Amino acid sequence: MRPIVVHSVVALAALGTLIGCATAKKAKAPAAAPTAKVAVTNAPLTKDEMEKRVEALARFAAGVSGELREQPDEALDQFYKSVLADPTNEPLAIDVARRLIRKKESEKAIEILSKCAEQRSATGFVDALLGIAYQQAGKTDLAIAASRKAIVKLPKALLGYQNLATIYLQTNRPKDALAALDEAAALGVTEINFLLELGEAYRNYVSVQPRQFESVKAKVMATIEAAAKLDPKGQNLIFRLAELFSFAGEYKRAAELYVKLLERFPNQAILRNRIVELYLRANDLKAAQAQLDALVRDQPTNPLAHYFLGAIAAEQKNWEKAIEFYTKTIQLNEGAKQEFEPVYYDLAGVHITNDDAEEALKLLEMARKKFKATFLLEFYSALAHSRSKDYAASIKHFTAAELLAKRDEPERLTALFFFQVGTAYERHKDFKQAENYFRQSLKLAPDFAEALNYLGYMWAERGENLTEAKAMIEKAVKQEPENAAFLDSMAWVLFKLNQPKAALEYQLKALKHQKEPDATLHDHLGDIYAALKQPDQARAQWEHALTIEPSEAIQKKLKAAVPAKP
């Protein structure tokens, strides 16, 4: 049965109004709307007024009967007619109007709220709700006027300002929306609910205008810092404050508030999950792991706890532990109504990084049997095949990933994605397609150093577009002047441009900054020395390259080179 507690409370308030007479004492404010004052007069009721009140009471009783018989539409119609008969009953008018607005019956809501607003005792709550009804009906000017009237009557309440912000956002006037919220903030109200609601209103503004986050963040922080100083104790208040800190990017502050709640409600696993998520976002891995360890002790079969532990291990590059925790997540989640798909791709990514493409492909084949084809499934399959140097298969899966993303998730088609596809095509010797994808990558991210270097080096290696290649590599080197790969590319393009002296300077820098021995760097240095007519140095570098990695090409160079002087 539908609960009728609220209506019972309203009924008590209504009865006091409906049966008022010349001898009535001053009525108390109705419990349903404490700030609403009921109009009471010592003047006797006219015959017409008495008939209206009797009708209102009868309609109200019929509405309650409809509620008891679980006939909500019939009940609402009777309550609506009750308010029309006696618009002085503000609590009932507000309750009925809210229901009508939820049912999109805005004209009926406007009708009863307008009548109620005409009463001398009408509060700003009526005008605020009238503003919402007008906006739903597409009457923007009237909605703004009603909301402004609510602000005049309730200058220290947020409702009117919230209405204005919502109306302005819906009518593509974001500057006016923000100004309304700033006007409310300037009131200097230091009441906890006001501050939290204001912070939430700013958050709603950003949800519509996401590019304005940075410009609004300081205002949000000022609001929620003021709320935090009030040290709220209620569970709901702390929750709302924590979520506002999270919205502002203050993840650690949000987590600390949830920790306080967890101390009071230690059996709420959902709180610990949220704390872990926030600490991870704050990159406080130690704090996140402490919470997860506690969660695993309490709930050793909780797959989500193991998943997050795997994520932390992966972040710390502890691949063995990451594999252990991710594998445990899959085992614990096996047979669930809805299996946790992301863990398959995270674990595949760890296997690929750990140079175990075979295990990654086995896992992805399992995922392919369980889940429908998605961008991530095809993307990780492409990466695994690239790692195993099966570039034809890699390109096949990259193509599938691209098509799925275009259809379902276009935001996946990033500069990094196109770069990775380009590298697969380059290694497959399809240089035209490689160039195409590198250019797509650079169109999205013109300063993407890895793509600038890769395309520039590919051209230099092939002796193509050398001037453009040099310009690209220069941009990459400017961003990372100690990157050995970029310096090597710069040396090589200069070498290809017949500038061996300039190339030598960059090649020596590349060797200086290499993090581990690289045969290619010594091979290139040997070629540069040969071009500079320094055969002994050239031979020494080629021989050194062979100690790092065997190469038939370098062996041929040594055989063809002028023998070293005795």
C-alpha positions as CSV (number, residue, x, y, z in Angstrom):
1,M,0.0,0.0,0.0
2,R,1.2,3.5,-0.8
3,P,2.3,5.3,2.4
4,I,0.1,8.2,3.4
5,V,2.0,9.7,6.3
6,V,2.8,12.9,4.5
7,H,-0.8,13.4,3.5
8,S,-2.0,12.7,7.0
9,V,0.2,15.5,8.3
10,V,-1.1,17.8,5.5
11,A,-4.6,16.7,6.4
12,L,-4.3,17.9,9.9
13,A,-3.0,21.2,8.6
14,A,-5.9,21.4,6.2
15,L,-8.6,20.7,8.7
16,G,-7.5,23.7,10.8
17,T,-7.9,25.9,7.7
18,L,-11.0,24.3,6.3
19,I,-13.2,24.5,9.4
20,G,-12.0,27.9,10.6
21,C,-14.8,30.3,11.7
22,A,-15.3,33.6,13.4
23,T,-14.3,32.2,16.8
24,A,-11.1,30.4,15.6
25,K,-7.9,30.9,17.5
26,K,-4.7,31.7,15.7
27,A,-3.6,28.5,13.9
28,K,-0.1,27.0,14.3
29,A,2.1,26.8,11.2
30,P,1.4,23.5,9.4
31,A,3.9,20.8,10.0
32,A,4.3,20.1,6.3
33,A,5.6,23.6,5.6
34,P,6.7,25.3,8.9
35,T,7.3,28.7,7.3
36,A,3.9,28.9,5.7
37,K,1.4,31.0,7.7
38,V,-2.3,30.2,7.4
39,A,-4.5,33.2,6.9
40,V,-6.8,33.5,9.9
41,T,-9.2,36.4,10.4
42,N,-11.7,37.2,13.1
43,A,-14.2,38.3,10.5
44,P,-17.1,35.9,10.0
45,L,-17.0,33.7,6.8
46,T,-19.4,34.6,4.1
47,K,-21.8,32.0,2.9
48,D,-19.7,31.6,-0.3
49,E,-16.5,31.2,1.7
50,M,-18.1,28.6,3.9
51,E,-19.3,26.6,1.0
52,K,-15.9,26.7,-0.6
53,R,-14.3,25.5,2.6
54,V,-16.8,22.7,2.9
55,E,-16.1,21.7,-0.7
56,A,-12.4,21.8,-0.1
57,L,-12.7,19.6,3.0
58,A,-14.9,17.1,1.1
59,R,-12.4,17.1,-1.9
60,F,-9.5,16.5,0.5
61,A,-11.3,13.7,2.2
62,A,-12.0,12.1,-1.2
63,G,-8.3,12.5,-2.0
64,V,-7.3,10.7,1.1
65,S,-9.8,8.0,0.3
66,G,-8.2,7.6,-3.2
67,E,-4.8,7.3,-1.6
68,L,-6.0,4.5,0.7
69,R,-7.5,2.7,-2.2
70,E,-4.2,3.1,-4.2
71,Q,-5.8,5.3,-6.8
72,P,-3.1,8.0,-7.1
73,D,-4.6,9.8,-10.2
74,E,-8.0,10.0,-8.6
75,A,-6.5,11.2,-5.3
76,L,-4.4,13.9,-7.1
77,D,-7.4,15.2,-8.9
78,Q,-9.4,15.6,-5.7
79,F,-6.5,17.3,-3.9
80,Y,-6.1,19.6,-6.9
81,K,-9.8,20.6,-6.7
82,S,-9.5,21.0,-2.9
83,V,-6.8,23.6,-3.5
84,L,-8.9,25.4,-6.1
85,A,-11.7,25.6,-3.6
86,D,-9.4,26.9,-0.8
87,P,-6.0,28.3,-2.2
88,T,-5.1,29.6,1.3
89,N,-4.0,26.0,2.2
90,E,-0.3,26.5,1.1
91,P,1.1,23.2,2.3
92,L,-1.4,21.3,0.3
93,A,-1.0,23.6,-2.7
94,I,2.8,23.0,-2.7
95,D,2.4,19.2,-2.4
96,V,-0.1,19.0,-5.2
97,A,1.9,21.3,-7.5
98,R,5.0,19.2,-7.0
99,R,3.1,16.1,-8.1
100,L,1.6,17.9,-11.1
101,I,5.1,19.1,-12.2
102,R,6.4,15.6,-11.9
103,K,3.6,14.4,-14.2
104,K,4.4,17.3,-16.6
105,E,1.0,18.9,-16.0
106,S,2.5,22.3,-15.7
107,E,-0.7,24.3,-16.6
108,K,-2.6,22.8,-13.7
109,A,0.3,23.5,-11.4
110,I,0.5,27.1,-12.6
111,E,-3.3,27.4,-12.0
112,I,-3.2,26.4,-8.3
113,L,0.1,28.1,-7.5
114,S,-1.0,31.4,-9.1
115,K,-4.2,31.3,-6.9
116,C,-2.1,30.5,-3.8
117,A,0.4,33.2,-4.6
118,E,-2.4,35.8,-4.7
119,Q,-3.0,35.3,-1.0
120,R,-1.5,37.9,1.3
121,S,0.1,35.2,3.5
122,A,1.7,33.4,0.5
123,T,5.4,32.7,1.1
124,G,8.3,32.7,-1.3
125,F,8.2,28.9,-1.6
126,V,5.0,29.3,-3.6
127,D,6.7,31.8,-6.0
128,A,9.8,29.5,-6.3
129,L,7.7,26.5,-7.3
130,L,5.6,28.7,-9.6
131,G,8.8,29.6,-11.4
132,I,9.6,25.9,-11.9
133,A,6.1,25.3,-13.3
134,Y,6.4,28.3,-15.7
135,Q,9.7,27.1,-17.0
136,Q,8.3,23.6,-17.6
137,A,5.5,25.3,-19.6
138,G,8.1,27.2,-21.6
139,K,7.1,30.6,-20.2
140,T,10.7,31.7,-19.4
141,D,10.0,35.4,-18.6
142,L,7.3,34.5,-16.1
143,A,9.5,31.9,-14.6
144,I,12.3,34.4,-14.0
145,A,9.8,37.0,-12.6
146,A,8.4,34.4,-10.2
147,S,11.9,33.3,-9.1
148,R,12.9,36.9,-8.5
149,K,9.8,37.4,-6.4
150,A,10.8,34.3,-4.3
151,I,14.2,35.9,-3.7
152,V,12.5,39.1,-2.5
153,K,10.3,37.2,0.0
154,L,13.1,34.8,1.0
155,P,16.3,36.8,0.6
156,K,18.4,34.4,2.7
157,A,17.1,31.2,1.0
158,L,18.8,29.6,-2.0
159,L,15.7,28.3,-3.8
160,G,15.1,31.4,-5.9
161,Y,18.7,31.6,-7.0
162,Q,18.8,27.9,-7.8
163,N,15.7,28.4,-10.0
164,L,17.3,31.3,-11.8
165,A,20.5,29.3,-12.5
166,T,18.5,26.4,-13.8
167,I,16.3,28.6,-16.0
168,Y,19.3,30.4,-17.5
169,L,21.2,27.2,-18.2
170,Q,18.1,25.7,-19.9
171,T,17.8,28.8,-22.1
172,N,21.5,29.0,-23.0
173,R,22.4,31.9,-20.8
174,P,25.3,30.4,-18.8
175,K,26.8,33.8,-17.7
176,D,23.5,34.8,-16.2
177,A,23.2,31.4,-14.5
178,L,26.7,31.8,-12.9
179,A,25.8,35.4,-11.9
180,A,22.7,34.1,-10.0
181,L,24.8,31.7,-8.1
182,D,27.5,34.3,-7.3
183,E,24.7,36.6,-6.1
184,A,23.6,33.9,-3.6
185,A,27.2,33.3,-2.5
186,A,27.6,37.1,-1.9
187,L,24.9,36.9,0.8
188,G,27.4,35.4,3.2
189,V,25.0,32.9,4.7
190,T,26.8,30.5,7.1
191,E,24.2,27.8,7.4
192,I,25.3,24.3,6.5
193,N,22.5,23.3,4.2
194,F,22.6,26.6,2.3
195,L,26.4,26.2,1.7
196,L,26.1,22.6,0.6
197,E,23.2,23.3,-1.7
198,L,25.1,26.3,-3.2
199,G,28.1,24.0,-3.8
200,E,25.9,21.5,-5.5
201,A,24.4,24.2,-7.6
202,Y,27.8,25.2,-8.8
203,R,28.5,21.5,-9.6
204,N,25.3,21.3,-11.6
205,Y,26.4,24.4,-13.5
206,V,29.7,22.7,-14.4
207,S,27.9,19.6,-15.5
208,V,26.3,21.7,-18.2
209,Q,29.3,23.9,-18.8
210,P,32.3,21.5,-18.2
211,R,34.8,23.9,-19.8
212,Q,34.1,26.4,-17.0
213,F,35.3,24.1,-14.3
214,E,38.6,25.9,-13.6
215,S,36.9,29.3,-13.5
216,V,34.3,28.0,-11.0
217,K,36.6,25.9,-8.9
218,A,37.7,28.7,-6.6
219,K,34.1,29.6,-5.9
220,V,33.2,26.0,-5.1
221,M,36.2,25.7,-2.8
222,A,35.3,28.9,-0.9
223,T,31.8,27.5,-0.4
224,I,32.7,24.0,0.7
225,E,35.6,25.3,3.0
226,A,33.0,27.5,4.7
227,A,30.8,24.4,5.1
228,A,33.7,22.3,6.4
229,K,34.4,24.9,9.1
230,L,30.9,24.2,10.5
231,D,32.0,20.6,11.2
232,P,28.8,18.9,10.1
233,K,27.9,15.8,12.2
234,G,25.0,14.3,10.2
235,Q,25.7,11.3,8.0
236,N,24.0,12.9,5.0
237,L,25.7,16.2,5.5
238,I,29.2,14.6,5.7
239,F,28.4,12.6,2.6
240,R,27.4,15.6,0.6
241,L,30.4,17.6,1.7
242,A,32.7,14.7,0.8
243,E,31.2,14.5,-2.7
244,L,31.7,18.2,-3.2
245,F,35.4,17.9,-2.2
246,S,35.7,15.1,-4.7
247,F,34.1,17.2,-7.4
248,A,36.6,19.9,-6.7
249,G,39.4,17.4,-7.2
250,E,40.3,17.4,-3.4
251,Y,40.1,13.6,-3.3
252,K,42.2,13.2,-0.2
253,R,39.9,15.6,1.8
254,A,36.9,13.7,0.5
255,A,38.4,10.4,1.6
256,E,39.2,11.7,5.1
257,L,35.5,12.7,5.5
258,Y,34.4,9.2,4.5
259,V,36.9,7.7,6.9
260,K,35.1,9.6,9.7
261,L,31.8,8.0,8.5
262,L,33.5,4.6,8.4
263,E,34.5,4.9,12.0
264,R,30.8,5.4,12.9
265,F,29.5,2.8,10.5
266,P,32.3,0.1,10.3
267,N,30.2,-2.5,8.6
268,Q,29.4,-0.3,5.5
269,A,31.6,-1.9,2.8
270,I,30.4,0.6,0.3
271,L,32.1,3.4,2.3
272,R,35.4,1.6,2.3
273,N,35.1,1.1,-1.5
274,R,34.5,4.8,-2.0
275,I,37.5,5.6,0.3
276,V,39.7,3.4,-1.8
277,E,38.6,4.9,-5.0
278,L,39.3,8.4,-3.7
279,Y,42.7,7.6,-2.3
280,L,43.6,6.1,-5.7
281,R,42.5,9.2,-7.5
282,A,44.6,11.2,-5.0
283,N,47.5,8.9,-5.9
284,D,47.9,8.0,-2.2
285,L,48.6,4.4,-2.9
286,K,49.7,3.6,0.7
287,A,46.4,4.9,2.2
288,A,44.4,3.1,-0.5
289,Q,46.2,-0.2,0.2
290,A,45.7,0.1,3.9
291,Q,41.9,0.3,3.3
292,L,42.0,-2.5,0.9
293,D,44.0,-4.8,3.2
294,A,41.3,-4.2,5.9
295,L,38.6,-4.9,3.4
296,V,40.2,-8.2,2.3
297,R,40.5,-9.2,5.9
298,D,36.8,-8.6,6.5
299,Q,35.7,-9.9,3.1
300,P,38.3,-12.2,1.6
301,T,36.0,-13.1,-1.3
302,N,35.3,-9.5,-2.3
303,P,36.5,-9.4,-6.0
304,L,36.5,-5.6,-6.1
305,A,39.1,-5.4,-3.3
306,H,41.4,-7.7,-5.2
307,Y,40.9,-5.7,-8.3
308,F,42.0,-2.5,-6.7
309,L,45.0,-4.2,-5.1
310,G,45.9,-5.3,-8.6
311,A,45.6,-1.7,-9.8
312,I,47.9,-0.5,-7.1
313,A,50.5,-3.2,-7.8
314,A,50.3,-2.3,-11.5
315,E,50.9,1.3,-10.7
316,Q,53.9,0.3,-8.7
317,K,55.1,-1.8,-11.6
318,N,54.9,-4.9,-9.5
319,W,53.7,-7.1,-12.3
320,E,53.8,-10.4,-10.4
321,K,51.5,-9.0,-7.7
322,A,49.3,-7.3,-10.2
323,I,48.8,-10.6,-12.1
324,E,48.1,-12.4,-8.9
325,F,45.4,-9.9,-7.7
326,Y,43.8,-9.5,-11.1
327,T,43.7,-13.3,-11.6
328,K,42.1,-13.7,-8.2
329,T,39.5,-11.1,-9.2
330,I,38.5,-13.1,-12.2
331,Q,38.3,-16.3,-10.1
332,L,36.1,-14.7,-7.4
333,N,33.8,-13.1,-10.0
334,E,33.4,-16.3,-12.0
335,G,29.8,-17.3,-12.5
336,A,28.4,-13.9,-11.3
337,K,25.3,-12.6,-13.0
338,Q,27.3,-9.8,-14.4
339,E,31.0,-10.6,-14.7
340,F,33.6,-7.8,-14.2
341,E,34.8,-7.2,-17.8
342,P,37.4,-4.5,-17.3
343,V,39.7,-6.8,-15.2
344,Y,40.3,-8.9,-18.3
345,Y,41.7,-5.9,-20.2
346,D,43.7,-4.7,-17.2
347,L,45.3,-8.1,-16.8
348,A,45.9,-8.4,-20.5
349,G,47.7,-5.0,-20.4
350,V,49.9,-6.2,-17.6
351,H,50.8,-9.4,-19.5
352,I,51.7,-7.3,-22.6
353,T,53.8,-4.9,-20.5
354,N,55.5,-7.9,-18.9
355,D,56.3,-9.1,-22.5
356,D,54.0,-12.1,-22.3
357,A,51.9,-11.6,-25.4
358,E,50.9,-15.3,-25.4
359,E,49.2,-15.2,-22.0
360,A,47.5,-11.9,-23.0
361,L,46.1,-13.4,-26.1
362,K,44.8,-16.5,-24.2
363,L,43.0,-14.2,-21.7
364,L,41.6,-12.0,-24.5
365,E,40.2,-15.1,-26.2
366,M,38.4,-16.0,-23.0
367,A,37.0,-12.5,-22.9
368,R,35.9,-12.8,-26.5
369,K,33.8,-15.9,-25.6
370,K,32.2,-14.1,-22.6
371,F,31.5,-10.6,-23.8
372,K,30.4,-8.9,-27.0
373,A,33.0,-7.2,-29.2
374,T,34.1,-3.8,-27.8
375,F,36.8,-1.3,-28.5
376,L,38.9,-2.4,-25.5
377,L,38.7,-6.1,-26.5
378,E,40.0,-5.3,-30.1
379,F,42.5,-2.7,-28.9
380,Y,44.2,-5.0,-26.4
381,S,44.2,-7.8,-28.9
382,A,46.0,-5.5,-31.4
383,L,48.6,-4.5,-28.7
384,A,49.2,-8.2,-27.9
385,H,49.7,-9.1,-31.5
386,S,52.1,-6.1,-32.0
387,R,54.1,-7.4,-29.0
388,S,54.4,-10.8,-30.6
389,K,55.4,-9.1,-33.9
390,D,52.4,-10.3,-35.8
391,Y,51.7,-6.9,-37.3
392,A,49.1,-8.2,-39.9
393,A,46.9,-9.5,-37.1
394,S,47.6,-6.4,-35.0
395,I,46.4,-4.1,-37.9
396,K,43.2,-6.3,-38.3
397,H,42.3,-5.8,-34.6
398,F,43.2,-2.1,-34.7
399,T,40.9,-1.7,-37.7
400,A,38.1,-3.4,-35.8
401,A,38.7,-1.3,-32.7
402,E,38.6,1.9,-34.8
403,L,35.2,0.9,-36.4
404,L,33.7,0.0,-33.1
405,A,34.9,3.3,-31.6
406,K,33.4,5.3,-34.5
407,R,30.1,3.6,-33.9
408,D,30.0,3.5,-30.1
409,E,32.8,5.4,-28.4
410,P,34.3,8.1,-30.7
411,E,36.1,9.6,-27.7
412,R,38.4,6.6,-27.8
413,L,39.9,7.7,-31.1
414,T,42.7,9.8,-29.5
415,A,46.1,10.9,-30.7
416,L,47.7,8.0,-28.8
417,F,45.4,5.5,-30.5
418,F,46.2,6.7,-34.0
419,F,49.9,6.8,-33.1
420,Q,49.8,3.1,-32.0
421,V,48.0,2.2,-35.2
422,G,50.7,4.1,-37.2
423,T,53.5,2.1,-35.5
424,A,51.9,-1.2,-36.4
425,Y,51.6,-0.1,-40.1
426,E,55.2,1.1,-40.1
427,R,56.5,-2.2,-38.7
428,H,54.3,-4.0,-41.3
429,K,56.2,-2.0,-44.0
430,D,53.0,-0.2,-45.1
431,F,54.6,3.3,-44.9
432,K,51.8,5.1,-46.6
433,Q,49.2,4.0,-44.1
434,A,51.7,4.6,-41.3
435,E,52.1,8.2,-42.4
436,N,48.3,8.6,-42.7
437,Y,47.8,7.5,-39.0
438,F,50.7,9.5,-37.7
439,R,49.2,12.6,-39.4
440,Q,45.8,11.9,-37.8
441,S,47.6,11.7,-34.5
442,L,49.4,15.0,-35.0
443,K,46.2,16.6,-36.2
444,L,44.7,15.9,-32.8
445,A,47.9,16.7,-30.8
446,P,50.3,18.8,-32.9
447,D,52.9,18.7,-30.1
448,F,52.8,15.0,-29.5
449,A,56.6,14.4,-29.3
450,E,56.5,10.6,-29.8
451,A,54.5,11.0,-33.0
452,L,56.7,13.8,-34.3
453,N,59.8,11.8,-33.7
454,Y,58.5,8.5,-35.1
455,L,57.2,10.0,-38.3
456,G,60.3,12.2,-38.7
457,Y,62.6,9.2,-38.2
458,M,60.6,7.0,-40.5
459,W,61.1,9.6,-43.3
460,A,64.8,10.0,-42.5
461,E,65.3,6.3,-42.6
462,R,63.7,6.2,-46.0
463,G,65.3,9.4,-47.2
464,E,61.9,11.1,-47.8
465,N,60.5,14.5,-46.8
466,L,63.8,15.3,-45.1
467,T,63.1,19.0,-44.5
468,E,59.7,18.3,-42.9
469,A,61.2,15.4,-41.0
470,K,63.9,17.6,-39.6
471,A,61.3,20.2,-38.5
472,M,59.2,17.6,-36.7
473,I,62.2,16.0,-34.9
474,E,63.4,19.5,-33.8
475,K,60.0,20.1,-32.2
476,A,60.3,16.7,-30.3
477,V,63.9,17.5,-29.2
478,K,62.8,20.9,-28.0
479,Q,60.3,19.3,-25.7
480,E,62.7,16.6,-24.4
481,P,66.3,17.7,-25.0
482,E,67.8,14.7,-23.1
483,N,65.7,12.0,-24.8
484,A,68.3,9.7,-26.4
485,A,65.9,8.4,-29.1
486,F,64.9,11.9,-30.2
487,L,68.6,13.0,-30.3
488,D,69.5,10.0,-32.4
489,S,66.7,10.8,-34.8
490,M,68.0,14.4,-35.1
491,A,71.5,13.1,-35.8
492,W,70.1,10.7,-38.4
493,V,68.1,13.2,-40.3
494,L,71.1,15.6,-40.4
495,F,73.2,12.7,-41.6
496,K,70.7,12.0,-44.4
497,L,70.8,15.8,-45.3
498,N,74.6,15.4,-45.8
499,Q,75.4,17.3,-42.6
500,P,77.6,14.7,-40.7
501,K,79.4,17.3,-38.6
502,A,76.2,18.6,-37.2
503,A,74.9,15.1,-36.9
504,L,78.0,14.1,-34.8
505,E,77.1,16.6,-32.0
506,Y,73.6,15.2,-31.6
507,Q,74.7,11.5,-31.8
508,L,77.2,12.0,-29.0
509,K,74.5,13.6,-26.9
510,A,72.3,10.6,-27.6
511,L,74.9,8.2,-26.4
512,K,75.5,10.4,-23.3
513,H,71.8,10.2,-22.4
514,Q,71.0,6.6,-23.3
515,K,69.6,4.7,-20.3
516,E,70.8,1.3,-21.6
517,P,73.1,0.1,-24.4
518,D,71.5,0.6,-27.8
519,A,73.2,-1.0,-30.9
520,T,71.4,1.4,-33.2
521,L,73.0,4.5,-31.6
522,H,76.5,3.0,-32.0
523,D,75.7,1.9,-35.6
524,H,74.6,5.4,-36.5
525,L,77.7,6.9,-34.9
526,G,79.8,4.6,-36.9
527,D,78.1,5.8,-40.1
528,I,78.6,9.4,-39.1
529,Y,82.4,8.8,-38.5
530,A,82.7,7.1,-41.8
531,A,81.1,10.1,-43.5
532,L,83.6,12.3,-41.7
533,K,86.5,10.2,-43.1
534,Q,87.4,8.8,-39.6
535,P,87.4,5.0,-40.4
536,D,89.1,3.9,-37.2
537,Q,86.4,5.5,-35.1
538,A,83.7,4.1,-37.4
539,R,85.0,0.6,-37.1
540,A,85.2,0.9,-33.3
541,Q,81.5,1.9,-33.1
542,W,80.3,-0.8,-35.4
543,E,82.2,-3.4,-33.5
544,H,80.8,-2.1,-30.3
545,A,77.3,-2.3,-31.8
546,L,77.8,-6.0,-32.5
547,T,78.7,-6.7,-28.9
548,I,75.2,-5.4,-28.0
549,E,73.2,-7.0,-30.8
550,P,74.2,-9.2,-33.8
551,S,73.6,-7.6,-37.2
552,E,74.4,-8.8,-40.7
553,A,74.2,-5.3,-42.1
554,I,76.9,-4.1,-39.7
555,Q,79.0,-7.1,-40.5
556,K,78.9,-6.1,-44.2
557,K,79.9,-2.5,-43.3
558,L,82.9,-3.8,-41.4
559,K,84.0,-6.1,-44.2
560,A,83.7,-3.2,-46.7
561,A,85.4,-0.7,-44.5
562,V,89.0,0.3,-44.9
563,P,91.1,-1.9,-42.6
564,A,92.3,-0.3,-39.4
565,K,95.9,0.9,-39.3
566,P,98.3,-1.5,-37.6
